[in-house]
Amino acid sequence: MNRFALALTASLALAFAAPALAGSQQDRMKECNVKAGDMKGDARKDFMKKCLSGASATGNSQQKKMTDCNAEAKTKALAGDARKAFMKECLSK
């Protein structure tokens, strides 16, 4: 699914969603979008699905930390040794 189709689907879902949607769901959508960074395609779709359902928050803290560090590394466009160093530091926090 391309970015336009994903945005259109998300927009339509929000437009037709029940007005009783809590602000926390909107906050979760914003937070998940930030965490997803510049992920694309199926990886972004899968990440957003898990993030919005709260699945990533229910995993153990090491899994969540790995997911968060990976997302941050992707937004910083790190690769090679720079990514390894970043991941080591991020995961040790």
C-alpha positions as CSV (number, residue, x, y, z in Angstrom):
1,M,0.0,0.0,0.0
2,N,1.5,3.3,-1.0
3,R,1.7,6.3,1.2
4,F,-1.2,8.1,-0.5
5,A,-3.5,5.0,-0.1
6,L,-2.4,4.7,3.6
7,A,-3.2,8.3,4.3
8,L,-6.5,8.1,2.5
9,T,-7.5,5.0,4.4
10,A,-6.5,6.6,7.7
11,S,-8.4,9.8,6.8
12,L,-11.5,7.9,5.9
13,A,-11.3,5.8,9.0
14,L,-11.1,8.9,11.2
15,A,-13.8,10.7,9.3
16,F,-16.3,7.9,9.7
17,A,-15.2,6.8,13.2
18,A,-17.6,7.3,16.0
19,P,-17.5,10.8,17.5
20,A,-16.9,9.2,20.8
21,L,-13.3,8.4,19.9
22,A,-11.3,9.6,22.9
23,G,-8.5,12.1,22.5
24,S,-6.1,9.4,23.7
25,Q,-6.7,7.5,20.4
26,Q,-5.6,10.6,18.4
27,D,-2.6,11.0,20.7
28,R,-1.7,7.4,20.1
29,M,-2.0,7.9,16.3
30,K,0.4,10.9,16.5
31,E,2.8,9.0,18.7
32,C,2.8,6.0,16.4
33,N,3.4,8.2,13.4
34,V,6.4,9.8,15.0
35,K,7.7,6.4,16.1
36,A,7.2,5.0,12.6
37,G,9.5,7.7,11.2
38,D,10.2,7.2,7.6
39,M,9.2,3.5,7.5
40,K,7.5,2.6,4.2
41,G,5.2,-0.1,2.7
42,D,4.3,-3.2,4.6
43,A,6.8,-2.5,7.4
44,R,5.1,0.8,8.2
45,K,1.6,-0.8,7.9
46,D,2.5,-3.6,10.3
47,F,4.2,-1.3,12.7
48,M,1.2,1.1,12.8
49,K,-1.2,-1.8,13.3
50,K,0.8,-3.1,16.3
51,C,1.4,0.4,17.7
52,L,-2.2,1.5,17.4
53,S,-3.5,-1.7,19.0
54,G,-1.1,-1.3,21.9
55,A,0.7,-4.5,21.0
56,S,4.1,-2.9,21.2
57,A,3.4,-1.6,24.7
58,T,2.4,-5.1,25.9
59,G,5.7,-6.7,24.9
60,N,8.5,-7.0,27.4
61,S,10.5,-3.8,28.0
62,Q,13.5,-5.1,26.0
63,Q,11.3,-5.7,22.9
64,K,9.8,-2.2,23.2
65,K,13.2,-0.7,23.7
66,M,14.5,-2.5,20.5
67,T,11.4,-1.3,18.5
68,D,11.8,2.3,19.8
69,C,15.6,2.4,19.1
70,N,15.1,0.9,15.6
71,A,12.5,3.5,14.8
72,E,14.7,6.3,16.0
73,A,17.7,5.0,14.1
74,K,15.5,4.9,10.9
75,T,14.4,8.5,11.4
76,K,18.1,9.5,11.8
77,A,18.9,7.5,8.6
78,L,21.8,5.8,10.4
79,A,23.7,2.9,8.7
80,G,26.7,0.8,9.3
81,D,29.0,1.5,12.2
82,A,27.1,4.7,13.1
83,R,23.9,2.6,13.5
84,K,25.6,-0.1,15.5
85,A,27.1,2.5,17.9
86,F,23.7,4.3,18.2
87,M,21.8,1.0,18.8
88,K,24.4,-0.1,21.5
89,E,24.0,3.2,23.3
90,C,20.2,3.4,22.9
91,L,19.6,-0.2,24.1
92,S,21.9,0.3,27.2
93,K,19.8,3.2,28.5
